[in-house]
Amino acid sequence: MKALEALKAWYGQCPGALVAFSGGVDSSLVAYLARYFLGKERVLAVISASPSLKLSDLEAAKNFASGMDLPLRVIVTSEMENPNYFENPTNRCYFCKHTLYDEMVELAGDYPDWWVLNGTNADDAGDYRPGLAAAEEFQVRSPLADCGVDKAGVRALAEHFNLVCWDKPASPCLSSRVPYGERITIEKLRQIEAAEALVTEAGFRINRVRHYGETARVEVAADALDQLEAQRGNLTAAIQGLGFREVQFDAEGFVSGKLNRAILSSAEK
């Protein structure tokens, strides 16, 4: 595979890797390749047990690392103490990543000359991702983007290596379900996590539950909207049991980054 040869050459220049690891397919592939090309002694995956990470995703990440014999360090970052984060501005992700990379650069003091890596892929440059600015400030390196590997290429490589997460749906942080300008709280994050677990258990592997105060807005994959009709009553009651007064079902279906439309709309005015 051409991409794999490019990545082999890229890692061949890397003295050691501290990988910003979330358990998603992108960072899992970056961490796995570091283990594959550099060996166990020259890699450490670092994951933050942040309130904005689903507990199920944290456990899956731990299991992945264990199964791959991948050294793992779990840290706890403090972005929830930063008003620039919890007040939820449109560049919230910048402050989250800044906090993470600040911790990782400090950790790098114990690993002289090692590089800090992330899972940014070639498609991410075309999306609204303020966290990329934080990565640039801290000189975080992105092997996938550097080697021109897009999301489809990431999944193809992950499948090639039989990584269990190769077809895992994207699972961005829980804070991304709260509209910009609405405060992020741990209570909201736990409500979102519990609501999405209910939707997943109902058979909708791809879903989002957006938090609009007392209203939960459910998105499932567009091709599953017909299936959703039969589940509306049960899901409404179950999600209301989490503290929501109203449950809405998005007729458009799931669209990644839907809340970013508010930014684009504002920019066009």
Backbone hydrogen bonds, N-H to C=O, Kabsch-Sander energy under -0.5 kcal/mol:
donor,donor_aa,acceptor,acceptor_aa,energy
5,E,1,M,-1.8
6,A,2,K,-2.0
7,L,3,A,-2.3
8,K,4,L,-2.3
9,A,5,E,-2.0
10,W,6,A,-2.1
11,Y,7,L,-3.0
12,G,8,K,-1.4
13,Q,9,A,-0.5
13,Q,10,W,-1.5
14,C,11,Y,-1.2
17,A,42,R,-2.4
18,L,115,W,-3.1
19,V,17,A,-0.6
19,V,44,L,-2.3
20,A,18,L,-0.5
20,A,117,L,-3.1
21,F,19,V,-0.9
21,F,46,V,-2.8
28,S,24,G,-2.1
29,L,25,V,-2.0
30,V,26,D,-2.1
31,A,27,S,-2.4
32,Y,28,S,-2.7
33,L,29,L,-2.9
34,A,30,V,-1.8
35,R,31,A,-2.2
36,Y,32,Y,-2.7
37,F,33,L,-3.2
38,L,34,A,-2.3
39,G,34,A,-0.6
39,G,35,R,-1.1
42,R,39,G,-1.6
43,V,40,K,-1.0
44,L,17,A,-2.5
45,A,71,P,-2.7
46,V,19,V,-3.2
47,I,73,R,-2.3
49,A,47,I,-0.5
49,A,75,I,-3.2
50,S,48,S,-1.9
53,L,50,S,-2.0
58,L,54,K,-2.2
59,E,55,L,-2.3
60,A,56,S,-2.1
61,A,57,D,-2.3
62,K,58,L,-2.3
63,N,59,E,-2.4
64,F,60,A,-2.4
65,A,61,A,-2.5
66,S,62,K,-2.4
67,G,63,N,-2.7
68,M,64,F,-1.9
69,D,66,S,-1.1
70,L,65,A,-3.0
73,R,45,A,-2.8
75,I,47,I,-2.7
75,I,73,R,-0.6
77,T,75,I,-0.5
81,E,78,S,-1.9
82,N,79,E,-1.8
85,Y,82,N,-2.2
86,F,82,N,-2.4
87,E,83,P,-1.9
88,N,85,Y,-1.9
92,R,89,P,-1.9
94,Y,91,N,-1.3
95,F,91,N,-1.0
95,F,92,R,-0.5
96,C,92,R,-1.7
97,K,93,C,-2.6
98,H,94,Y,-2.6
99,T,95,F,-2.0
100,L,96,C,-2.1
101,Y,97,K,-3.2
102,D,98,H,-2.2
103,E,99,T,-1.8
104,M,100,L,-2.2
105,V,101,Y,-2.9
106,E,102,D,-1.7
107,L,103,E,-2.3
108,A,104,M,-2.0
109,G,106,E,-1.4
110,D,107,L,-2.2
111,Y,108,A,-1.6
114,W,111,Y,-2.0
115,W,16,G,-3.0
117,L,18,L,-2.8
117,L,115,W,-0.6
118,N,141,R,-2.1
122,A,149,V,-2.6
124,D,121,N,-1.3
126,G,123,D,-1.6
127,D,124,D,-1.8
129,R,127,D,-1.0
132,L,129,R,-1.9
133,A,130,P,-1.2
134,A,130,P,-0.8
135,A,131,G,-1.8
136,E,132,L,-2.0
137,E,133,A,-2.1
138,F,134,A,-1.9
139,Q,136,E,-1.2
140,V,135,A,-2.9
141,R,116,V,-3.0
145,A,120,T,-1.4
146,D,142,S,-2.8
147,C,143,P,-1.7
148,G,145,A,-1.6
149,V,144,L,-3.0
150,D,148,G,-0.7
154,V,150,D,-2.5
155,R,151,K,-2.3
156,A,152,A,-2.1
157,L,153,G,-2.4
158,A,154,V,-2.7
159,E,155,R,-2.4
160,H,156,A,-2.2
161,F,157,L,-1.8
162,N,159,E,-1.6
163,L,158,A,-2.9
166,W,163,L,-2.0
168,K,165,C,-2.0
174,L,52,S,-3.1
176,S,173,C,-1.7
177,R,174,L,-1.9
178,V,175,S,-1.8
181,G,88,N,-3.0
182,E,179,P,-2.1
184,I,86,F,-3.1
189,L,185,T,-2.1
190,R,186,I,-2.4
191,Q,187,E,-2.1
192,I,188,K,-2.6
193,E,189,L,-2.4
194,A,190,R,-2.4
195,A,191,Q,-2.6
196,E,192,I,-2.7
197,A,193,E,-1.8
198,L,194,A,-1.7
199,V,195,A,-2.0
200,T,196,E,-2.5
201,E,197,A,-2.5
202,A,198,L,-1.3
203,G,200,T,-2.0
204,F,199,V,-1.8
205,R,203,G,-0.8
207,N,205,R,-0.6
208,R,219,E,-2.1
210,R,208,R,-0.5
210,R,217,R,-2.9
211,H,177,R,-2.3
212,Y,210,R,-0.8
212,Y,215,T,-3.1
214,E,212,Y,-0.6
215,T,212,Y,-2.0
216,A,246,E,-2.4
217,R,210,R,-2.4
218,V,216,A,-0.6
218,V,248,Q,-3.3
219,E,208,R,-3.0
221,A,206,I,-1.1
224,A,221,A,-2.4
225,L,222,A,-1.2
228,L,224,A,-1.6
229,E,225,L,-1.0
229,E,226,D,-0.6
230,A,226,D,-0.6
230,A,227,Q,-0.6
231,Q,228,L,-1.7
232,R,228,L,-0.9
232,R,229,E,-0.8
235,L,231,Q,-2.8
236,T,232,R,-2.8
237,A,233,G,-2.1
238,A,234,N,-2.3
239,I,235,L,-2.8
240,Q,236,T,-2.4
241,G,237,A,-1.4
242,L,239,I,-1.7
243,G,240,Q,-1.9
244,F,239,I,-1.0
245,R,214,E,-1.8
246,E,214,E,-2.1
248,Q,216,A,-3.2
250,D,218,V,-2.9
250,D,248,Q,-0.5
253,G,250,D,-0.6
254,F,220,V,-2.9
258,K,255,V,-1.3
260,N,257,G,-1.7
261,R,258,K,-1.7
262,A,259,L,-1.1
263,I,260,N,-0.7
264,L,260,N,-1.9
265,S,261,R,-2.9
266,S,262,A,-2.0
267,A,263,I,-2.2
268,E,264,L,-1.4
269,K,265,S,-0.7
269,K,266,S,-0.7
